[in-house]
Structure formats: structure tokens, C-alpha cells
Amino acid sequence: MRAEISFGKSLIGILFVGLAAASCTTSKPAATAANTKTKQGQPAKVTFNYTAKDRDCLQRAMYFESQHSDEDGYMAVGTVVMNRLTSGAYPPSICGVVAQKRQFAPGVMTREVKPQAETELASAADAILIKGARHPAVKDAMFFHTNGLKFPYDNMHYVTVAGGNAFYEKRDSNGMLQTPPPLPSYEVAMNYVPGESMLPPQFEALIPSAVPVPLPAPDPMATASTGQMRITAPVTAPETLPVTSVEPEPGMPIAIPTPRPAYDSVMLRESLPANGG
């Protein structure tokens, strides 16, 4: 009798251990499924390709538009370039954005960058392209002009001053952006493509600095930078180097420039505090 009772207890013990082991085994797939669901829920980044030439275009925009200032000014202009690139309303390459007609400083693609500025420019460009850095005070701004000017328009929402420029967003009376918003930096991935060019052929060779570069007079059309321009080089085009206009590639989504205010309506305004909110 005792043997039967002992055998019964042993059988119950075996069944209990088996059920416990089975319950532990069935819980693992649920955990795996939860982990898979979490990974799938992470948003994918939007990837933009860039070349060594695009990096050079970014540096040129930062240098010539920030009045050769410092890294803070470089980062502010570079952030505007990246805001335009990721907004979807401008050319889909850095050089396309920088070279768009009447948007950035005259001669930005051809003038000489002083060697002493190259170290800070390279640092700023790498921070933007490799680390995804942005100037935090620039926010969603895609426009700027020389600090100290004032225009009689209500849609110019100023965000900061850096490198001698006042940066602003275009917003309507309800505070909504009038331009497609740029992607935040954490949603953007920059992919370096070595040995390839995304530029039209006329940008492959820069005009040598020894040759006088003709600079156009101020144009009443819109630009990213609406600062005053001075003609510092002889306005005579070399016969061997004809000046060609830059046209975007067919099929590119292009933002149509809006009219820039005429300079006879410009007034001086109070300066914004640097890095203002």
C-alpha cells in the first residue's frame, strides 16, 4: 500500500515538473515577438547621398554667406542649407541647393576660399554631414539677410542672429510655416558616395582665382540671403571663360523664388540678440 502511495506521489511530481517546463517554453516566443514589434516600430531615416563636391558646396555657402566669421556663423548657414535640402521643396542635392539661381551669394560656386578658414569650415561641415549637428537656434529657418535691415512684411518670423545674419522663418498670421517644414536631424541619414558627382558639368572646374570674376549687381529677385552686395571685382567677362547660368536638372522639385523686397523699402531695425529663441 505504501509502495502504491509513493508511486502515486512520484507520478504527480513528474507531471507537475513537466507542466512547469512546458509553461516556461511557451513564454519565450511571446517575448521574441514583443522584441520584434519594438524594432519594427522604430522610424526609418530618410537617406540623402552626398559627394565630396557636395561637401565643398556646403563649405562655400557657409563661408561666403557668414561673412567669413566663425564656426557659429558657419553652422547657422549650413543649417539653412540642410533645412532646404530636407524640406522637399528645393533641389535634392546640397550643390543643387547652393547653386540655385538668386538664392545664395554671387560667386559662391567660383570664388576663392581663404586657406586659413578651411580648418573651421571642415569641422563645421563634418559636424553637419557626419554627426547630424544643426545650429539649435536656427530651428526651421530657410531664409536670412544681413543683420540690421528691416523689411515691411509680417511673415518674417526671426529666430536668431549669427555670423552677421538675421535668420527667419516664413509664417502666416496663424503662426504656421509657409514653406514645407524640414526634417529634424534625427530623421536624416547622410550617405557619402565617393567618386561620383551630382553636379551639372559646368561646376566641375572652378574659375581660377587669378582671373577677374564678374559679380552681378544686386538683383530685385528673392534670395536666401538678402544682404547688400558690393562689386569688388572688375565687371568684365573673360572671353575664354563665358559666364553660364545654372539651371536645375529636369524633374527636380524646385521651390519658386518669391520676390525679394526692393532696397528702397529697406529700413534699419533693432538687432536681434545672438542665438535668440
LINMOQUI-V933222 format. One record per residue. N is the residue number from 1. RES is the residue in one letter. PHI is phi as a letter, one per 40 degrees, with the letter a starting at -180 (999 if undefined). Layout:
# LINMOQUI-V933222
n/res/phi
N/RES/PHI
N/RES/PHI
This chain:
# LINMOQUI-V933222
n/res/phi
1/M/999
2/R/c
3/A/c
4/E/c
5/I/c
6/S/c
7/F/c
8/G/c
9/K/c
10/S/c
11/L/c
12/I/c
13/G/c
14/I/c
15/L/c
16/F/c
17/V/c
18/G/c
19/L/c
20/A/c
21/A/c
22/A/c
23/S/c
24/C/c
25/T/c
26/T/c
27/S/c
28/K/c
29/P/d
30/A/c
31/A/c
32/T/c
33/A/c
34/A/c
35/N/c
36/T/c
37/K/c
38/T/c
39/K/c
40/Q/c
41/G/c
42/Q/c
43/P/c
44/A/c
45/K/c
46/V/c
47/T/c
48/F/b
49/N/c
50/Y/a
51/T/b
52/A/c
53/K/c
54/D/c
55/R/c
56/D/c
57/C/c
58/L/c
59/Q/c
60/R/c
61/A/c
62/M/c
63/Y/c
64/F/c
65/E/c
66/S/b
67/Q/f
68/H/f
69/S/c
70/D/a
71/E/c
72/D/c
73/G/c
74/Y/c
75/M/c
76/A/c
77/V/c
78/G/c
79/T/c
80/V/c
81/V/d
82/M/c
83/N/c
84/R/c
85/L/d
86/T/c
87/S/c
88/G/g
89/A/b
90/Y/b
91/P/d
92/P/c
93/S/a
94/I/c
95/C/c
96/G/c
97/V/c
98/V/c
99/A/c
100/Q/c
101/K/d
102/R/f
103/Q/b
104/F/b
105/A/d
106/P/d
107/G/g
108/V/c
109/M/c
110/T/b
111/R/c
112/E/c
113/V/c
114/K/c
115/P/d
116/Q/c
117/A/c
118/E/c
119/T/c
120/E/c
121/L/c
122/A/c
123/S/c
124/A/c
125/A/c
126/D/c
127/A/c
128/I/c
129/L/c
130/I/c
131/K/c
132/G/g
133/A/c
134/R/a
135/H/c
136/P/c
137/A/c
138/V/c
139/K/f
140/D/c
141/A/c
142/M/b
143/F/b
144/F/a
145/H/a
146/T/d
147/N/c
148/G/h
149/L/c
150/K/b
151/F/b
152/P/c
153/Y/b
154/D/c
155/N/c
156/M/c
157/H/c
158/Y/c
159/V/b
160/T/a
161/V/b
162/A/a
163/G/f
164/G/g
165/N/b
166/A/b
167/F/b
168/Y/a
169/E/b
170/K/c
171/R/b
172/D/c
173/S/c
174/N/c
175/G/g
176/M/c
177/L/c
178/Q/c
179/T/b
180/P/d
181/P/c
182/P/c
183/L/c
184/P/c
185/S/c
186/Y/c
187/E/b
188/V/b
189/A/b
190/M/b
191/N/b
192/Y/c
193/V/b
194/P/c
195/G/g
196/E/b
197/S/b
198/M/b
199/L/b
200/P/c
201/P/c
202/Q/c
203/F/c
204/E/c
205/A/b
206/L/c
207/I/c
208/P/d
209/S/c
210/A/c
211/V/c
212/P/d
213/V/b
214/P/c
215/L/b
216/P/c
217/A/c
218/P/d
219/D/b
220/P/c
221/M/c
222/A/c
223/T/a
224/A/c
225/S/b
226/T/b
227/G/c
228/Q/c
229/M/b
230/R/b
231/I/c
232/T/b
233/A/b
234/P/d
235/V/c
236/T/b
237/A/c
238/P/c
239/E/c
240/T/c
241/L/b
242/P/c
243/V/c
244/T/b
245/S/c
246/V/c
247/E/b
248/P/c
249/E/c
250/P/d
251/G/g
252/M/c
253/P/c
254/I/b
255/A/c
256/I/c
257/P/c
258/T/c
259/P/d
260/R/c
261/P/c
262/A/c
263/Y/c
264/D/c
265/S/b
266/V/c
267/M/b
268/L/c
269/R/b
270/E/c
271/S/c
272/L/c
273/P/c
274/A/c
275/N/f
276/G/c
277/G/c
